[in-house]
Amino acid sequence: MHFDKSTKIAFLGMGLMGSRMATRLVQAGFEVAVWNRTQTACTALLDIGAASLKLNEISAYPIILTCLSDDTAVESVFDQIHDHLKSGQVIVDFSSLSVDKTKALADKSKHLGVTWIDSPVSGGTAGAENGTLVIFAGGDAAQIEALDLVYNILSQRVTRMGQTGTGQATKICNQLIVAANSTLIAEAVALAEQAGVDTTLLAPALAGGFADSKPFQILAPRMATQTFQPVQWKVKTLSKDLNNAVQLAQQFNLDIPVAKLALSQLKAHQEKGYAEADLATIIEQIKV
């Protein structure tokens, strides 16, 4: 299928990432209609020129983009649009899902003549805002290539990782590293503080060294100064992603003990009321 800027886009999910991605598409001149379970989340997009989308009108949009919280949310929305989909449409899912759920939804879509492309992203809210995300795509190679016009507005790079589900598997591996690393960063900041280090100097001091990373440069300063707003990564999101990694590893009888320990820390933190809080608050769990 050929897509150009006149191709109508439906974007479902105006959370931290989806709202910023949709904004970039609207500002780039695409005709975008937006939907969110809580309609007020669409207000800012409507103010800059997006249209309001009704799910029963989804058949009018050749490209359907989704950026939702988890397996349950994506399946729920898919069930709502299922009867209104038509052959030839493409669903590009930017959500972070389990591999099994992605394959199941892709199979249901295929029966309708609809192509499912799993396209989870990495780069956080800053990447979404600046169009510098990296995208891991799984599915039909020609279809992924045909989506370049959309991908180019949202990302610095799209890599096709293989068939359906491999994009999500790649994101799970990405999140395994980010989530487990976040707990180590918290331990390092807490230890440095106890040892009398000015922890606000950790990020610049370690920059460019072997311990450096984007998560370190984002999380360490926030942990050092107890700055947890605005929320950049939700604890529950990383906990969910890390749980997907542990579950996927179990399917292959692969033991990943570091990830399991990090998951237990994130779950404990989440259960203390930090589910919606920024990932940097994990420092509070370490210091207890």
Number of C-alpha atoms within 10 A of each C-alpha: 10 7 14 12 13 10 14 17 23 29 29 25 28 27 16 19 23 24 23 20 24 30 22 19 22 19 14 12 11 20 18 27 24 27 21 22 13 10 13 12 17 24 13 13 22 17 9 11 16 23 17 18 18 13 19 13 12 22 19 15 20 20 23 22 23 24 27 25 17 17 18 12 16 23 17 12 17 18 12 13 16 18 12 13 25 17 14 15 21 24 23 22 24 25 25 29 27 22 22 15 17 26 18 14 16 20 16 16 21 15 10 15 15 19 22 26 25 33 34 24 27 19 18 16 20 13 19 25 21 16 21 19 25 21 25 24 30 26 21 16 14 9 15 20 12 14 17 15 12 18 20 15 19 26 22 14 13 19 13 19 19 15 15 23 26 21 28 30 25 22 25 26 15 17 23 26 15 19 23 21 18 23 22 17 22 25 17 17 26 19 15 15 14 11 10 8 13 12 21 16 12 18 20 12 11 14 14 10 8 7 10 14 16 10 17 21 16 13 26 24 19 19 22 21 10 13 14 15 10 8 15 18 18 18 24 21 21 24 26 21 24 28 23 23 25 19 15 18 13 12 8 8 9 11 11 13 10 12 19 17 13 21 24 14 18 29 20 16 23 19 11 10 10 20 19 13 21 21 28 28 20 25 25 14 17 17 11 5
